Amino acid sequence: MTEKAKILDEQSISRALTRIAHEVIERNKGIENVILVGIKTRGAHLATRLAERIEQIERKSIKTGELDITLYRDDLHTKHENKEPHVHQVDIMHDVTDRTVVLVDDVLYTGRTVRAAMDAVIDIGRPAQIQLAVLVDRGHRELPIRPDFIGKNIPTSSDEKVVVSVRESDAVDRVSIHTK
C-alpha cells in the first residue's frame, strides 16, 4: 500500500472531535441519558477523547463503554472465510435501556461493523435510540446506515483504503488514503 494523500493531521482530528462533542450535546439536549460506546480499537480511543471533551464542556461525566468487534475491512475476505464482523466482548457497565447510545468508530465504510455493534447493544437492553459518530465517512455503504455525527466525509474509490492512526495505539494522530 502506498500513501496517496494525508487527509487529517493532529489539529484537524482534534477540531473534528470537539465539533462532534458539541453536536452530541446539542442534539441530545445534554448528556444525562447518553452513553458513548467506542468500537475497539480506534473507535474506543476516539470515544474516550469525546468523553473528555464532553466532560470539559458540560462539567460532568458521561457514561462510556466499549465493544470489541472483529473489524470488517476491504481485505477481510482474504483473511477470513466469513465476511461478517463478530462481537467478541461487550464492556458496557451501564444499563442502555431507554438511553441514547452513541456508537463511536474511526471509519464508516460498508456499515457491517456498525450493524454488528447495534446488534450487540440491543442484545443487552433496549436503548431509546442509537446514534453513530465517526471520524471519517468514506462512503460505499452496503447497508442503510448513516452517521449522525461526522468528522470528515472523504469520498474514496473501492481500490483505496482509509488509514486512521491515533496516538494511543499508533503514536501519531493522522488520517490518510492509501492505494493498493
C-alpha positions in Angstrom: 0.0 0.0 0.0 1.2 3.4 -0.9 0.1 6.6 0.8 -1.8 8.7 -1.7 -2.8 11.7 0.5 -2.8 12.9 4.1 -6.3 14.0 4.9 -6.3 14.9 8.6 -3.5 15.9 10.9 -3.5 16.1 14.7 -5.1 19.5 14.8 -7.8 18.6 12.3 -8.7 15.5 14.3 -8.8 17.5 17.5 -11.1 20.1 15.9 -13.4 17.4 14.4 -13.8 15.7 17.8 -14.5 19.0 19.6 -17.2 19.7 17.0 -18.7 16.3 17.3 -18.7 16.7 21.2 -20.7 19.9 20.8 -23.1 18.3 18.3 -23.7 15.3 20.6 -24.6 17.6 23.5 -26.8 19.8 21.4 -28.7 17.0 19.6 -29.4 15.2 22.9 -30.1 18.4 25.0 -27.3 17.5 27.4 -25.8 14.2 28.4 -28.0 12.9 31.2 -29.3 9.9 29.2 -26.3 9.4 26.8 -23.8 6.6 26.8 -20.8 6.8 24.5 -19.7 3.3 23.2 -16.5 3.0 21.3 -15.8 0.3 18.8 -12.4 -1.1 19.5 -9.7 -0.3 18.9 -9.5 3.2 17.4 -13.2 4.0 17.9 -12.7 3.3 21.6 -9.8 5.7 21.8 -11.9 8.3 20.0 -14.8 7.7 22.3 -12.5 8.3 25.3 -11.4 11.6 23.8 -15.0 12.6 23.0 -16.0 11.8 26.6 -13.1 14.1 27.9 -14.3 16.9 25.7 -17.9 16.5 26.6 -17.0 16.5 30.3 -15.0 19.7 29.9 -18.0 21.4 28.2 -20.7 20.0 30.5 -18.6 19.9 33.7 -20.0 16.4 34.5 -19.0 12.9 33.5 -20.6 10.9 30.7 -21.2 7.2 30.8 -19.0 5.2 28.4 -18.4 1.6 27.2 -16.6 -0.4 24.6 -17.4 -3.1 22.1 -14.7 -5.5 20.7 -15.7 -6.4 17.1 -13.7 -8.3 14.5 -13.3 -5.5 12.1 -14.7 -5.6 8.6 -12.1 -4.2 6.2 -11.6 -4.2 2.5 -9.1 -7.1 2.8 -11.1 -9.2 5.3 -12.2 -11.7 2.6 -8.5 -12.6 2.1 -8.1 -13.3 5.8 -11.3 -14.9 6.8 -13.9 -17.1 5.2 -16.8 -15.3 6.9 -17.1 -11.6 5.9 -19.4 -10.7 8.7 -18.0 -9.0 11.8 -18.3 -10.7 15.2 -18.7 -9.2 18.6 -16.0 -10.6 20.9 -16.6 -8.6 24.0 -19.1 -6.1 25.3 -17.8 -3.8 28.1 -20.7 -1.6 28.9 -21.3 -1.4 32.6 -24.4 0.8 32.3 -28.0 -0.1 31.6 -28.7 1.0 28.0 -32.4 0.6 28.3 -34.2 3.9 27.5 -30.9 5.7 27.0 -29.3 7.2 23.9 -26.3 5.1 22.9 -23.8 6.9 20.7 -21.6 4.4 18.9 -18.1 5.8 18.0 -15.9 4.4 15.3 -13.0 5.6 13.3 -14.1 4.9 9.7 -17.6 4.1 8.3 -17.4 2.1 5.1 -19.8 -0.7 4.3 -21.8 -0.4 7.6 -21.3 -4.0 8.6 -19.3 -3.3 11.7 -21.9 -0.7 12.9 -24.7 -3.2 12.3 -22.8 -5.8 14.5 -22.3 -3.1 17.1 -26.0 -2.2 17.1 -27.0 -5.9 17.5 -24.6 -6.2 20.5 -26.1 -3.1 22.1 -29.7 -4.3 21.5 -28.7 -7.7 23.0 -28.0 -6.1 26.4 -31.0 -3.7 26.5 -33.4 -1.6 24.6 -32.0 1.8 24.0 -34.3 4.8 23.3 -32.1 5.3 20.2 -28.7 4.5 18.8 -26.7 7.3 17.2 -23.5 7.0 15.3 -20.4 9.2 15.4 -17.5 8.6 13.0 -14.3 10.4 12.4 -14.3 9.5 8.7 -17.2 8.6 6.4 -15.8 7.2 3.2 -19.0 6.1 1.5 -19.6 2.7 -0.3 -22.4 1.6 2.1 -23.7 -1.9 1.7 -26.3 -1.4 4.4 -28.7 1.5 5.0 -26.6 3.1 7.8 -26.0 6.8 8.1 -23.8 8.5 10.7 -25.4 11.2 12.9 -22.0 12.9 13.6 -19.2 13.0 11.1 -15.7 14.4 11.5 -14.9 14.4 7.7 -16.5 13.0 4.6 -13.8 11.5 2.4 -15.0 10.2 -1.0 -12.9 7.2 -1.9 -12.7 4.5 -4.6 -13.1 0.9 -3.6 -9.4 0.5 -4.5 -8.3 2.9 -1.8 -8.0 2.3 2.0 -8.5 5.0 4.6 -5.9 4.6 7.4 -6.7 6.2 10.7 -3.8 6.4 13.2 -4.3 7.6 16.8 -1.6 8.3 19.3 -2.9 5.8 21.9 -2.1 2.9 19.6 -0.1 4.3 16.7 1.9 7.1 18.4 0.6 9.7 15.9 -2.8 11.3 15.0 -3.4 11.3 11.3 -5.8 10.1 8.6 -4.5 9.2 5.2 -5.6 7.5 2.0 -3.6 4.6 0.7 -3.8 2.9 -2.7 -3.1 -0.8 -3.4 
